[in-house]
Amino acid sequence: MVSTKTVVAAALLASTSNAFVAPNVGSVRSTTTSLNAIRRGGRGPRGPVRKTEYKPPMNAEIKYDEVRVNVATKDGKDEPLGILSKADALAKAKELGGLDLILINDNSDPPVCKIVDYSKYRYAQEKKRKEKAKNSKATEIKEVKMSYKIGDHDYTVRLKAATKFIKQGNRVKATVQFRGREIQHDKLGFELLDRLADDLEDMANMEGKPRREGRTIGAILSPTPEVVKAINDAKRQKEKDKKKAKAESLAKRDADIAAGAVAADKEEEKIIGGVLDGIDLDDDDDFDDDDDMDASLDELLGSSKANDDLFA
């Protein structure tokens, strides 16, 4: 026989199971996603960030009433036109072929403007920027590592490497390394760096004094002004030689094209002359043949006024 306590317990268990509601998995996921997005600060832009190109004020965008005007010439130089009003400068730009009036320097008094085609001005500025970036390339820092008890042969190898880097226009970081208790011989490390600086004194200067950093002692050696000047002169000479070689190549190509054209004209004249020589322009046989044909027609058709009018 089932007791009353058992019946009551079964009833409570049934009511509790009916009251349980399963959570909405989709809503939990969406809530979690929203929270993660808020924590990340939202979704950022995809792809590379576009850089806005600086465009100087030009034409109607210029806010000054009076400007100093220069005009670009064919040889790449600027010809000054003097101080003009904004309206006169715009009229002059239009008169010179619909060019643009570009503000070059707004810090001067009066501001400086230039009359030029904006597309050509932009191309020239970009070319100058690339040339400047190429010539003013940042020097690299090369490193030469040594031990305070380095041998003569190894020291010579490090010295040659440092010399090579200096002649290339680079700065050299000379580092003396210590292991364990070797750091107590740091005085030998300073002496080694001083020795290296003395051996390179003709082409490099030490920036400050050697400094100790943990278990290493380092010093920076930079090229002397004479070495830097020699390197820059060599670069400029190389650029000149390259431009000269290119100009000579173009001139040679133009000369070859011109010579080929002249040879082709002579060959054409020779061919035409040979054809004309084979033709006898003074031969009267053709005219005699025409007379014989006319006589044959007269015999065949007879001579009448209608026929004469027809074949006249």
Summary of the structure (lengths in Angstrom):
residues: 312
radius of gyration: 46.8
end to end distance: 149.8
largest distance: 157.0
contacts: 693
relative contact order: 0.05
helix: 56%
strand: 19%
